[in-house]
Amino acid sequence: MGLFSFSLPRWRRDTNQPKLLPLYKELPAPPPHTRTRTRTRTRTRPSRALRSPTKERYSDADDSSDDLSDDDLSDSSTGSSRRTSSSVSSAAALMLPKRPVATRRPARRYLYRLPNKVIRYLCLGMISTLIIFMFVLVRASQAENRKIAEGKMEKPPPPAPLWESFEFLTRYYGGVRTLVPLNDTAPQYPRLDEEGPYDASQSHQLAREAEQPPTAAKAVPPSKPFTDYTTAGRPAPDGGIQECFLDITNTVKVPPVRYMEGRPSGFPDNILGSYELLSLPEDICFDRYGRYGPYGYGYSTKTGGLGLGEHGDREGTEAVWETVDKVDWRTVDWADAQRRCYKANAERYKPMVTRPAPPHGFYIGERVEADEGSRSHLPARDLGDAEVATPVETETAKPTTGDMARTAIVLRCWDEFAWSEEDIMNLRALISELSLASGGRYDVHLLVQVRDIARNPVWADDDVYHKRIEETIPEEFRGIATLWSETQMLAVYQGIVDLWTRGPDLPVHGSYRGLQMAMQHFASNHPEYDYFWQWEMDIRYTGHYHDLLSKLELWAKDQPRKGLWERNARYYMPYVHGTWEDFKQMSRVQTEHGTVSPDNLWEAVPGAKSGDPNKTPHQQAPRGEQSIWGPQRPLSQDDWFEHGRDPVPPTTYERDKYTWGVGEEADLITLSPIFDPDGTTWMLADDITGYDETGGIGKPPRRAQIITASRMSRALLMTMHRETAFRKHHAFPEMWPATVALHHGLKAVYAPHPVFVDRAWPPAYMAGVLNAGRNGATGGARSSVYGDREHNLLGLTWFYNAGFGGNLYRRWMGLRVNNDGGEEFELVEDPGANDSSVGTMRGGEGRMCLPPMLLHPVKGVELPVEQHLEEEVVQVGGGDPSA
């Protein structure tokens, strides 16, 4: 094909003629200076005769021209070098292979173009939408920040805690028919590595191979009276302890609590605390009849009992009353019984300190005549009280010659409390085992809050005071009740700045945040006691109360002060920490040298935010703390209060040989670790008021323990009382006693009593979770178990909201829990079960038997009560004729 192509008129076409050769020749490229020039040419239209009606074009031809001029033809035939740049481009394109002839393309069509006015409005709308969207985002961010500050942020449910994936332990629910000596049983938990996993079905297989009778056919071992509590390690008086009775004629005795030797096969060991350390018995166990049978459990209301326990496994229960008759508890007056017990043993104790106007409520010195020639004495910090009077005694009481201190057990309660038979049974046990069994060394009080003081103006009239007690308290306990109210505390402790840490519904003088005020005021009204156990209605102990409390007190008395606050701040786990001496050494090393925890993990990394860039990595490594030695006073001297009476260390910390404090009674004994709330996520860590925080001083040093159950000395309570009344210092009840003890250098001790867990935690992992605070302690850091991580403690037998303790207690009492347990489980063995879980246990082992253990909380235990109604006599003939 030539350089140009055109169609000849039809009349010029001749098929016989030879085809035209391509009219083109290879043209040289134009010189550089001519490539950009444009030649202007005047086109002349050819004549109509020469114009072809149809044309053939290359597909790349210019559609804007309809045909070619003659000049173009002549130029192309002569091969002139005078060409435009477009001609050069066409020449270059002709070197390509010939393309097929293209048909005429249709004209281009364009979409409809919006008017400028419409486009303008669209742009304005888009900009407005962006501005509104940005405003909504800013408002949402502000609202979210406000919710976070107010604690109203709705968070998605967190993932299930890791501990919930651990297997439940089953052998807690073993029965009395499987009892074996402690040294012969292999506990289900914790297991050593060489022991392997516990196989519950192995014991059944061995029993079948030995052709032993089924478990349900075995006899219940005999029980024995528990009497090892009389002196509890204290020297007995020359004449011994005078026995106390329930009646005024000294004839009705309290039946002794009974125990069984050994433990159910496979019963788990305690994971926290120690029996051996506190000298508590661990090779015995108590069933519900041996524990509560003496107090009305197991016989009917018709004979003076509670009408409880007349179902389930009862084999061997009559041994409780084999030497002592059943007690008719309907005639017992506990206030009178405690007074008579004290008077019979008054020579053992310090002289009675009386008041000219005894307080409302139970008072042990009531109706006692003054003893001529004797004078009372008070502790040094109470000498300024004007209400001190002479000691008194009854005519039958022996002269006071001893120096033993006395203790009040104060149970917190409220006037609308729904008393159940189980609550009555537990309170009978407390009074019998503490006051009567100790010969009057303890007195049990009920501290009852009047909630609706407007409807019950108990402070306006004595008759209203006593009437409220009669309306709300069971008859046998009315004499030991003392009423109090929030308005009373507001009158006594005026001027406290309320931080409203829990909102307007929980004021600082209320029963939630100001409960300690009631204990302080109670102590100020009862100078006859040197110590006060603050107890709760929902605490249960499966052993003997006097054996527990007296041994806790003796152990705390023997503890040295060196390293005491550091040991108090840690959970003791024998399976991880070893002996108590190993634990003491570990806590000392951790305190002095520090440990790596999530809070200081990056301190050793150069350039980390928490590190100091001017220090080397070695200098940035976690450092230890200064051990507490003596009083840790508030940061501002204006907050120091009566510090001249505080104890002073006799020597330096380094020179002490663990001797200071040995033999010294503890001012505070707690049943939970005493931790540092600073830096933790505990919601009440900053609920402390009245201290100087200006100038960036911040909160004073403080300590806390979860669960307020504790023993406090009179010195500690009176210091708390005076600080609150005169300096307006106060803190949350779980933080106030330990904080005052810290500021004044008083002796505070955490007693590591045995605590059990419901699941098979790896012990080392559990130790890391519970002691995850600063330098191996439980507090002092955001990683502390107290606060956001308290869910890890729900499976323990001792915590303020744990569920395991209450469930274990209900199963022990013969009730069904989560459709497990009950009478059928105790009596009937299921051979098809495999003992792989709590719900698939075989049963038939009899009633449960638990070693001595503290359980909290135990609330709302409703036991079935057997009511024995008297038969009605119907007189036939004297009434309806149709009868």
Residue pairs with C-beta under 8 A, 6 or more apart in sequence:
1 22
1 24
1 94
1 98
2 20
2 21
2 22
2 23
2 24
2 76
3 22
3 23
3 24
3 25
3 76
3 90
3 91
3 94
4 23
4 24
4 68
4 72
4 73
4 76
5 56
5 57
5 58
6 52
6 55
6 56
6 67
6 68
6 73
7 52
7 54
7 55
7 56
8 52
9 49
9 50
9 52
23 76
23 77
24 76
24 94
25 79
26 95
27 79
27 81
27 83
27 91
28 81
29 88
30 81
30 83
30 88
35 85
35 88
36 85
37 84
37 85
38 84
38 85
39 82
39 83
39 84
41 71
43 69
43 71
44 69
44 70
44 71
45 69
46 67
46 69
46 70
50 70
51 67
52 67
55 66
55 67
56 101
57 101
57 102
58 93
58 99
58 102
59 99
59 100
59 101
59 102
60 93
60 99
63 105
75 82
75 83
83 91
114 122
144 153
147 153
147 154
161 791
161 792
163 759
163 761
163 769
163 792
163 795
164 759
166 759
166 760
166 761
167 759
167 760
167 837
168 758
168 759
168 760
168 837
168 838
169 188
169 189
169 268
169 757
169 758
169 759
169 760
170 188
170 200
170 835
170 836
170 837
170 838
170 841
171 187
171 188
171 198
171 200
171 264
171 265
171 266
171 267
171 268
172 267
172 268
172 756
172 758
172 808
172 811
172 848
172 850
173 811
173 820
173 821
173 838
173 841
173 848
174 264
174 265
174 266
174 267
174 845
174 848
174 849
175 215
175 264
175 313
175 826
175 844
175 845
175 846
175 847
175 848
175 849
176 220
176 221
176 260
176 264
176 287
176 313
176 316
176 845
176 846
176 847
176 848
176 849
177 215
177 216
177 218
177 219
177 220
177 844
177 845
177 846
178 215
178 218
178 264
178 265
178 845
179 221
179 260
179 261
179 262
179 263
179 264
179 265
179 285
179 849
180 262
180 263
180 264
180 265
181 261
181 262
181 283
182 262
182 263
182 282
182 283
183 283
185 262
185 263
185 265
185 266
185 267
186 195
186 198
186 266
187 198
187 266
187 267
187 268
187 269
188 198
188 200
188 266
188 267
188 268
188 760
189 198
189 268
189 269
189 271
189 757
189 760
190 268
190 269
190 271
190 575
190 760
190 763
191 197
191 198
198 266
200 266
200 834
200 835
200 836
201 834
201 835
201 836
203 265
203 266
204 835
204 842
207 215
214 829
214 844
215 829
215 842
215 844
215 845
216 827
216 828
216 829
216 844
216 845
216 846
219 315
220 313
220 315
220 316
220 846
221 260
221 261
221 262
221 316
222 260
222 316
222 319
223 258
223 259
223 260
223 287
223 290
223 316
223 319
223 320
224 258
224 259
224 260
224 261
225 256
225 257
225 258
225 323
226 256
226 257
226 258
226 259
226 284
226 544
226 547
227 256
228 281
228 547
229 433
229 437
229 544
229 546
229 547
229 550
230 236
230 241
230 437
231 241
232 438
232 546
232 547
232 550
232 551
232 554
233 279
233 550
233 551
233 554
234 404
234 550
234 554
237 347
237 348
237 402
241 345
241 348
241 438
241 439
242 344
242 345
242 439
243 253
244 337
244 340
244 341
244 344
244 345
244 435
244 436
244 437
244 439
244 440
245 251
245 252
245 253
245 337
245 340
246 252
246 253
246 254
246 327
246 332
246 337
246 436
247 331
247 332
248 336
248 340
252 327
253 324
254 294
254 324
254 327
254 432
254 436
254 437
255 293
255 294
255 320
255 321
255 323
255 324
255 326
255 327
256 294
256 324
257 286
257 290
257 291
257 294
257 433
257 544
258 286
258 289
258 290
258 291
258 293
258 319
258 320
259 281
259 284
259 285
259 286
259 290
260 284
260 285
260 286
260 287
260 290
260 849
261 283
261 284
262 283
262 284
262 285
263 283
263 285
263 849
263 851
264 285
264 845
264 848
264 849
267 285
267 851
268 756
269 575
270 754
270 755
270 756
270 853
271 573
271 575
271 755
271 756
271 757
271 761
271 763
271 766
272 571
272 572
272 573
272 752
272 754
272 755
272 757
272 770
272 796
273 572
273 752
273 753
273 754
273 755
274 572
274 574
274 580
274 752
274 754
275 281
275 282
275 754
275 851
275 852
276 282
277 555
277 572
277 580
277 752
278 551
278 552
278 555
278 751
278 752
278 753
279 551
279 554
279 555
280 543
280 547
280 548
280 551
280 753
280 754
280 852
281 543
281 547
281 851
281 852
282 754
282 851
282 852
284 851
284 852
285 849
285 850
285 851
286 542
286 543
286 849
286 850
286 851
286 852
287 847
287 848
287 849
288 297
288 309
288 812
288 813
288 814
288 847
288 848
289 297
289 298
289 309
289 314
289 316
289 317
289 320
289 847
290 320
291 429
291 542
292 298
292 308
292 309
292 425
292 429
293 309
293 317
293 320
293 321
294 320
294 324
294 327
294 432
295 306
295 327
295 329
295 425
295 428
295 429
295 432
296 304
296 305
296 306
296 308
296 327
296 329
296 424
296 425
296 428
297 305
297 306
297 308
297 309
297 425
298 305
298 308
298 309
298 310
298 314
298 317
298 320
299 305
299 310
299 326
300 307
300 310
300 866
300 868
301 307
301 865
301 866
301 867
301 868
302 868
303 326
303 328
304 326
304 327
304 328
304 329
304 330
304 331
305 326
305 329
306 329
306 421
306 424
306 425
306 865
307 421
307 865
307 866
307 867
307 868
308 421
308 422
308 425
308 863
308 864
308 865
308 866
309 317
309 814
309 863
310 866
311 814
311 823
311 864
312 814
312 822
312 823
312 826
312 827
312 847
313 814
313 823
313 826
313 827
313 846
313 847
315 846
329 428
329 476
330 476
332 476
333 476
333 479
334 431
334 444
334 476
334 477
334 479
334 480
335 362
335 478
335 479
335 480
336 479
337 431
337 435
337 436
338 362
338 364
338 431
338 435
338 436
338 440
338 443
338 444
338 480
339 364
339 366
339 367
341 435
341 436
341 439
341 440
342 349
342 364
342 440
342 443
343 368
343 393
343 394
343 396
343 397
343 440
344 397
344 439
344 440
345 439
345 440
345 441
346 352
346 393
346 397
346 398
346 400
346 440
347 397
347 398
347 399
347 400
347 401
347 402
348 402
348 404
348 439
348 440
348 441
349 400
349 402
349 403
349 404
349 405
349 406
349 440
349 441
350 377
350 400
350 402
350 403
350 404
350 405
350 406
350 530
351 374
351 375
351 376
351 377
351 391
351 400
352 364
352 365
352 368
352 376
352 391
352 392
352 393
352 400
352 528
353 376
353 377
353 378
353 388
353 389
353 391
353 527
353 528
354 365
354 368
354 376
354 389
354 390
354 391
354 392
354 528
355 387
355 388
355 389
355 525
355 527
356 387
356 389
357 387
358 365
358 366
359 482
359 525
359 526
360 465
360 482
360 483
361 445
361 480
361 481
361 482
361 483
362 443
362 445
362 446
362 479
362 480
362 481
362 482
363 526
364 443
364 528
365 392
365 528
367 394
368 392
368 393
368 394
368 397
369 392
369 393
369 394
369 395
370 390
370 391
370 392
371 390
371 391
371 392
371 393
371 399
374 390
374 391
374 400
375 390
375 391
376 388
376 389
376 390
376 391
378 385
378 388
378 527
379 530
379 714
379 715
380 645
381 642
381 645
381 715
381 718
381 719
382 388
382 527
382 714
382 718
385 527
387 527
388 527
391 400
393 399
393 400
404 441
405 529
405 530
405 531
405 665
406 440
406 441
406 442
406 443
406 528
406 529
406 530
406 531
407 441
407 442
407 443
407 529
407 530
407 531
407 532
407 533
407 711
408 442
408 443
408 444
408 445
408 526
408 529
408 531
408 532
408 533
409 430
409 434
409 435
409 442
409 443
409 444
409 445
409 533
409 535
410 445
410 447
410 519
410 522
410 532
410 533
410 534
410 535
411 427
411 430
411 444
411 445
411 446
411 447
411 535
411 536
411 537
412 447
412 449
412 515
412 518
412 534
412 535
412 536
412 537
413 446
413 447
413 448
413 449
413 537
414 448
414 449
414 450
414 451
414 511
415 448
415 449
415 450
415 451
415 456
415 468
415 471
415 472
415 483
416 451
416 472
417 448
417 472
417 537
419 473
419 474
420 860
420 861
420 862
420 863
421 863
421 865
422 813
422 861
422 862
422 863
423 537
424 474
424 476
424 477
426 540
427 444
427 477
429 545
430 444
430 535
430 545
431 444
431 480
433 544
433 545
433 546
434 442
434 444
434 545
434 546
434 549
435 441
435 442
435 443
435 444
437 544
437 546
438 546
438 550
442 533
442 546
442 549
443 529
444 480
445 480
445 481
445 482
445 522
446 473
446 477
446 480
446 481
446 482
447 482
447 484
447 518
447 519
447 522
448 469
448 472
448 473
448 481
448 482
448 483
448 484
449 483
449 484
449 485
449 486
449 511
449 518
450 456
450 458
450 468
450 483
450 484
450 485
451 485
451 511
453 459
453 485
453 486
453 487
456 464
456 468
457 464
458 464
458 465
458 468
458 483
458 485
459 465
459 485
459 488
465 483
468 483
469 478
469 481
469 483
470 478
473 481
482 522
484 518
484 521
484 522
486 507
486 509
486 510
486 511
486 514
488 521
489 509
489 514
489 517
489 518
489 521
490 509
492 517
492 521
492 725
493 509
493 514
493 517
493 724
493 725
493 728
493 730
495 728
496 508
496 509
496 689
496 690
496 724
496 728
496 730
497 689
497 690
497 728
498 507
498 508
498 689
499 508
499 686
499 687
499 689
500 507
501 513
501 683
501 684
501 686
501 687
501 732
502 512
502 513
502 683
502 684
502 687
506 512
506 513
507 513
507 514
508 514
508 689
508 730
509 517
511 518
513 687
513 732
513 733
514 730
514 733
515 708
515 733
516 708
516 720
516 730
516 733
516 736
516 737
517 724
517 730
519 532
519 534
519 712
519 717
520 717
520 718
520 720
520 721
520 724
521 721
522 532
523 529
523 532
523 712
523 714
523 717
523 718
523 721
524 717
524 718
524 721
527 714
529 714
530 713
530 714
531 665
531 711
531 712
531 713
531 714
532 711
532 712
532 713
532 714
532 717
533 549
533 709
533 710
533 711
534 708
534 709
534 710
534 711
534 712
535 709
536 707
536 708
536 709
536 856
536 857
538 856
538 857
538 858
538 859
539 709
539 854
539 855
539 856
539 857
539 858
540 805
540 809
540 854
540 855
540 856
540 858
541 548
541 852
541 853
541 854
541 855
542 812
542 850
542 851
542 852
542 853
542 855
543 851
543 852
543 853
544 852
547 852
548 753
548 852
548 854
549 711
552 669
552 711
552 751
552 753
553 665
553 666
553 669
553 711
555 751
556 665
556 666
556 669
556 749
556 751
557 663
557 664
557 665
557 666
558 662
558 663
559 661
559 662
559 666
559 749
560 656
560 658
560 659
560 660
560 661
560 662
561 629
561 649
561 656
561 660
561 661
561 664
561 747
562 627
562 629
562 653
562 656
562 658
562 660
562 661
563 584
563 587
563 588
563 591
563 627
563 658
564 628
564 661
564 747
564 748
564 749
565 627
565 628
565 674
565 703
565 742
565 748
566 587
566 588
566 590
566 591
566 627
566 628
566 777
567 583
567 584
567 587
567 750
568 670
568 673
568 674
568 748
568 749
568 750
569 587
569 673
569 674
569 675
569 676
569 773
569 777
569 778
569 779
569 780
570 583
570 587
570 673
570 771
570 776
570 777
570 778
571 673
571 752
571 767
571 770
571 771
571 778
572 580
572 583
572 752
573 763
573 766
573 767
573 770
575 763
576 763
576 764
576 766
576 767
577 583
577 586
577 767
586 776
587 776
588 627
590 624
590 775
590 776
590 777
591 624
591 625
591 627
591 775
592 624
592 625
592 627
593 623
593 624
594 600
594 621
594 622
594 623
594 624
594 625
594 775
595 622
595 775
595 776
596 604
596 622
597 622
597 772
597 773
597 774
597 775
597 776
597 781
597 783
598 772
598 781
598 782
598 783
599 679
599 774
599 781
599 782
599 783
600 610
600 622
602 608
602 609
602 610
602 611
603 610
603 611
603 620
603 621
603 622
604 611
604 617
604 620
604 621
604 622
605 611
605 617
605 620
606 613
606 617
606 620
607 613
611 620
612 619
612 620
622 775
624 775
625 774
625 775
627 653
628 742
629 649
629 652
629 653
630 646
630 647
630 648
630 649
630 745
631 643
631 646
631 647
631 742
631 743
631 744
631 745
632 701
632 742
632 743
632 745
633 639
633 640
633 643
633 743
634 640
634 691
634 692
634 700
634 701
634 743
635 692
635 697
635 698
635 700
635 701
636 691
636 692
636 697
638 692
639 690
639 691
639 692
639 700
639 727
639 729
641 719
641 722
641 723
641 726
641 727
641 729
642 719
642 722
643 744
645 744
646 744
646 745
646 746
647 745
647 746
648 745
649 656
649 660
650 656
650 660
651 660
661 747
664 747
665 713
665 747
666 711
666 713
666 747
666 748
666 749
667 712
667 713
667 715
667 716
667 741
667 746
667 747
667 748
668 710
668 711
668 712
668 713
668 716
668 737
668 738
668 741
668 746
668 747
668 748
668 749
669 710
669 711
669 748
669 749
669 750
669 751
670 705
670 709
670 710
670 738
670 748
670 749
670 750
670 751
671 705
671 707
671 709
671 710
671 750
671 751
671 753
671 798
671 854
672 705
672 706
672 707
672 750
672 798
672 799
673 705
673 750
673 778
673 779
674 703
674 704
674 705
674 738
674 748
674 750
675 703
675 704
675 705
675 773
675 777
675 778
675 779
675 780
675 784
675 786
676 702
676 703
676 773
676 774
676 777
676 779
676 780
677 684
677 685
677 702
677 703
677 704
677 735
677 779
677 786
678 685
678 699
678 701
678 702
678 779
678 780
679 774
679 779
679 780
679 781
679 782
679 784
680 773
680 779
680 780
680 781
680 782
680 784
680 786
680 787
681 782
681 784
681 786
681 787
681 788
681 789
682 704
682 779
682 784
682 786
682 787
683 787
684 704
684 732
684 734
684 735
685 704
685 787
686 699
687 731
687 732
687 735
688 699
688 700
688 702
688 730
688 731
688 732
688 735
688 739
689 728
689 729
689 730
689 731
690 727
690 728
690 729
690 730
691 699
691 700
691 729
693 699
700 739
700 743
701 739
701 742
701 743
702 731
702 735
702 738
702 739
702 742
703 735
703 738
703 739
703 741
703 742
703 748
704 732
704 734
704 735
704 738
704 739
704 779
705 734
705 738
705 750
706 734
706 786
706 799
706 800
707 734
707 798
707 799
707 800
707 856
708 733
708 734
709 856
710 737
712 737
713 746
715 746
716 737
716 740
716 741
716 746
719 740
719 744
719 746
720 736
720 737
720 740
723 729
723 730
723 740
724 730
730 736
731 739
738 748
740 746
741 747
741 748
742 748
753 798
753 854
754 851
754 852
754 853
754 854
755 796
755 797
755 798
755 853
755 854
756 796
756 797
756 804
756 808
756 853
757 766
757 795
757 796
757 797
757 804
758 795
758 796
758 804
758 808
759 795
769 785
769 789
769 792
770 778
770 785
770 792
770 793
771 777
771 778
771 785
772 778
772 781
772 783
772 784
772 785
772 789
773 779
773 780
773 781
773 783
773 784
773 785
774 780
774 781
778 784
778 785
778 786
779 786
783 789
785 792
785 793
790 799
790 801
793 799
793 802
794 801
794 802
794 803
794 804
795 802
795 803
795 804
796 802
796 804
796 805
797 804
797 805
797 808
797 853
797 854
797 855
797 856
798 805
798 854
798 855
798 856
799 805
799 856
800 856
800 857
801 857
802 856
802 857
805 855
805 856
805 857
805 858
806 855
806 857
806 858
806 859
806 861
807 817
807 818
808 850
808 855
809 855
809 858
809 861
810 817
810 821
810 861
811 817
811 820
811 821
811 848
812 848
812 850
813 861
813 863
814 821
814 822
814 823
814 826
814 847
815 821
815 822
815 861
815 863
816 822
816 825
818 838
818 839
819 839
820 838
820 839
820 841
824 843
825 841
825 843
825 844
826 843
826 844
826 845
826 846
826 847
827 843
827 844
827 846
828 843
828 844
829 842
829 843
829 844
829 845
830 842
830 843
830 844
831 842
833 840
833 841
833 842
833 843
834 840
835 841
835 842
874 883
876 883
877 883
